[in-house]
């Protein structure tokens, strides 16, 4: 998959921007606060309909404007595809090849994108909610039906919590309906569990080797800490175990008015030589772990779709030593379309710079563009 060009209007600090990308490495450079990260954010929104930086869509619209528009042209399976996202203050609209798409779940997965940005260290260091959000975002790209299953689960979770609150207030409820609700809730929970477990297993197939290639350190492992341990149980046995757990927790749930069992309680743990990186890992090890995650996702998407996703690396070089920079650049060089931001071109090996398209950003505008130097490629 290749992103050929993008057009942006009224997005963050970009009033108007039209930009073409090279099939290989693109380096976006300029001083801090000029709009480099905003540009990557626009690509993320184009792919996934939401920002990785803000939960409030209105923040994406330039001050004083009514809407923001992002249009992109892709080559997917060697065929052109036009994507468009329009963000208004209370709504969003999507188009594929000028055809309106009603639901974001039908739009997502048309453009696969993997992003690393400095705040991604929170995947390791932050709360379980951040790691669940990470799981949900990446699974939605790889399995287009996951987002619908998750949406159904969240609705059922809300209904169940509402019922538990009624019970805690001694309000009358329909016990037959509550039993049916529990069954649907269990069904969706098990589906999410199975998809997350499979995803983490596949991540581990790639992560250990990639972590070693980047850092020279062995025995990196991701552990899926699920809401229940099911071992190799059949689906029917899983459902029975979860039903028993809900029954066991019911008296406590009544008091609290909330559901204590389900994938909304899941977490991930990251280990290096049996050491938990969240609690005991250095920031450098945590950074390598996140990069290994992201590059593993590239391989997973490639295997699933037979196309590489687009890789976005935001300010990735500022905290890496020269050896790790070189290891990362060797990994991406020639294999995947990559868009990198940096404040300083000197942080990038000159041979890589020569093979990259250089785009200088200043105050939300393209100040200069230099095409690839080697072999006359453009």
N, C-alpha and C positions, 0 to 999 in steps of 0.2 A: 504494500500500500504506500502510495506517495502523495503527499500534499503538494499540489502544483502552485496554487496561489490562494490568497485570502484578501477579502475586502472588509474593512471595519468602518462603522460610522457611529459616533456618539458613545463609544465604549470607554469607560474610565477617562484617561487623558487623551484619547484619540478621537479627534473630530472626524477626520477622514484618513484612511490608510489603505493603500493597495500595494501588495507585496507578492513577489514570486519567490519560490524556494527551489534550492538545488536538491537533486535526488539523494545526495549524500549528506555531508555535514554542513550545517549553516551556523555561523557564529554571529550572535547579536551582541554588540558591545556598546558601551557608553557609560557615562557617569551614573552614580546612584540617583534614583528618583526621576529618571527620564522616560520610563515606560517599558523597560525590557520585560519585567515580570508581568505587566499588564498584557503584553502581547502574547506571552505564553498562556496566560489565563484565558484570553479570548479563544485560543485554539482548544483548550480544555472544555470551555463552554460549548464550542461548536461540536465537539465529539460527544459530550455527556450531558448537555443541556443545563448544567449547573456549575457553579464556581467551586474550586477547591479551597478558596480563601474566605468566602463570605456566604453566609446562609441567607442574606437579604438581597434579592435580585435588584432592588431599586438602587443599591450601592454601585451596581455595574454601569448604570446609565449616567452619562455625563451631566453634570449639574446644569439645570435649566432646560434640559431636553426631555421629550416625552417617551422616547424609546431608543434602544441601541440595536444595531443589526450587525451580524457576523455572517459572511458568506465565504464558503470555501469550495475549491475545485480539487477533487481527488482523482487519482488513477487507482481503481480497485479492480483486480483481476484484468488489468490492462484496458479497462473501459472507464471513460470519464464519468464522474458522478458529482452533482452539484448539491451541496448542503447549505441550509440557511436556518439561522436561529434569530428570532426577533424577540427582544426582551422589553416588555412594558412594565409599568409600576406594579401591576397586580396580576399580569398574565404573561405567558410566553407562547410563541407560535413557531412551528417547525415545518420545513419543506425539504423534500428530496426530489431533485430534478423538477422543481417548480410544482410538485404535487404536495398539497397540504397533508400533514400527518397529525392526526388528532391526539394521539397519546405518545408521551415521551418514550414509553417502553417499546413502541414500534419504530422509534427513531434511533435509539441508542444501539450500538454495535455496528452501525454503518461506517463509523470511523473509529478505529481502535487506536488508543493513545495511552502512553505510559509517561508519567511525569515524576521527576524528583525535584523537590524544592527544600530549602533548609528546614522548614517546619516539619518535614516528614520524619525527623528524628522522634517526634511525638508518637509515631507508630510503636517505637520501642519504649520510650520513656513515659508516655502519657497514660491516660485512663483507658479501661477496657472499652468504653464507648468509641474511642478513636480507632481502636483495632477492629471493632465490629464494623465501623463505617468503611474502613479500608477493605475488609472482606467483601462487604456488600458492593462497593464500587467496582472492584476487580471482577467479581463473579458476574456482575451485570454485563460487563464487556464480553466475557467469554461465553456465557450462557444467557441468551437473550430472554429466556422464559424465567430466569431467576428473579428479575425485578417484579414480575407479576406475583410470584409465590411469596416474596417478601412483603409486598403490598397487602396481599390477602392476610398474611400472618399478623401484620401490624394492626389491621382492622379488627381481627378476631381478638388480639391481645387487648385492644381498647375496650371492646364489648365485654370481655371477661372481667377486666378491671372495674368497669362500670357496675357489673353485676356484683362483684365482691364488695364494692363500696355500699351498694344497696343492702347487702346482707349484713355488713358491719353496722349499718344504721337500723337494723331490724325491720327493714321495709320488705313487703311481700314480693316474691319473685316467682317466675314460672320455672319450676325445677326441671320439667321435661326439656324446656328450651335450653336451660343451663347445661344439661347433660349432652344435648346435641352440639351445643357450642363447644364443649370440651372435646368432643370427638373430632370436629373440624380443626380445632386448635392443635390437637395432637398430630393430625395428618400433615398439616403444614409445617409444624415444628420438626417432624422427622425428615421431611423433604429437605428443609434447610440444613439440618444436621448432616445429612448424607452428602449434599453438594459441598458444604464447607469442608468436611472431612476429606473428600476426594480432592478438592482444590489444594489443601495443605499437603496432602501426600504427594501430589504432583510438584508442588513448589519444592519440597524436600529433594525430589529427584534431580533438580537443577542447582539448588541453592548452595549445597555443600561445595561443589566443584567451582562455582562462580565466586563464592566467598574466598576460596583458596586462590583462585586466579587474581583476584583484586588485592588481597592482603597478605598472601603467603601463609595464612593460618588455617588449620584443619578442624574438622569435627564441629561444624556449624549445623544447628538443628532447630527446626520450628516445631513446637508442640501445640496442638489444638486442644485447648482446655474447654471441653464442651460442658453443657449444663448437666449432662449425665454421661456415665460410662456405659456404652452398649456392647463393647467387645465386637464379636462377629455375629451378633444376634440377627435373626431374620427380621423383616419389617414388622411382622405381626408381634414378635416378641418385644421389639422396641416399643411399639404402641402400648402393649400391655404394661411394660415397665414404667413408661411415662404416666399412664393412667394411675398406676399404683402410687407413683410419686406425688401426683396431684392430690390424690386422696389423702396421702400421708401429711401433706402440707396444708390441707384445707383449713384446719382450725387456725393455724397461724395466718394464712392468707385472709381469712375472714376478719381477723383483728386489724391487720395492716391495710386491707382494701387493695391489695396488689398481688400480682402473679409472681411467684418465686421460682418457677421452673419453666425453662424454655430457652431458645437460642438468643433471646434478648439479654441473657446472662452469660453468653459465651465470652471467651478471651483467647488470646494467643500468648505463648511464651517463647522466648528466643534464647538459645543456649550455645555457648562456645566452650567446648571441653567440659560440659556439664555445669558451667557457670552461667547463672541467669544474667543476661546482659542488661536487663532493666535495672536490676539492683546493684550489680557489681561490674558491669562492662564500662570501659572507657568511652568517651564520646567518639573517638576514632573508630573503635570497634562497632559502636552503635551505627555510625554513619556507613561503615562497610556492610553491615547487616541490611540496612535499608536499600543500599545500592544493589546488593545481591538479590534482594526481593524483587526489585524493579526489573532487573535484567532477566531474572527467572520468569517473570510474567511475559516478557518479550518472547521467550522460547515457548511458553505455553500457548500464547496466542498464535504464534507461527505454526505450531503443530496442529492447533484446532482449525485454523482458517487457511493455512498454507500461504499466508501473507504476513510479513512483519508489520507490527504496529509502528506508529510514529513515536519517537522517543524525545521527550523534552527534559533538558537538564538545566535547572535554574541555579546559577551561582554555585555550581558543584565543585569548582576548582579551588575556591578560596580557602577551604579547610583541609585540602589534601596535600600531602608531601609529593615531591616530584615523581617518586617511583609509583605511587598509587595513581597519580594523574596519567602516567604513561600506560599503566596496566588498564585503566578504564578506556583510554583512547584506542589502545590496541584492540580492545574487545568490540568497540562499536565501529571501528574504521572499516568501511567497505561492506558492512553487513546490514545496515539499517539507516533509514533517513533520521537524522538527529538534528535537533535545534537546541543550541547551547547559548546561555547568556553568561557574560562576564564583564567586569569593569575594566579588565586589563588583558589585552591580547598577549602580553608577555607571559601570562600564566599558561599559555597553550604552546605546545611544541611547534617550532616554525614549519616543520614538514607537514603538520596537520593544518596549520593556517593556510599553507599553499594549496591544500586540497579542499579548502572550505570556501563557501560563499560568505563574504563578510558584509554585515549590515550594521551600520552605525545609527543609533537612535538618539535623538536629542529633542527634549520637550514634546514628546508625542509625535514626532515626525521622523521620517527617514532622511538622515543628513547625507549619507553616502552609501553606495553599494559597490563592492568589488567582487567580480565573478571569480570562479575557480581558476587558479593560475596554471596548474600542472595539466599537461596534455591538451590544453585549450578547451577543456570541458566547460559547459555552462549549465 
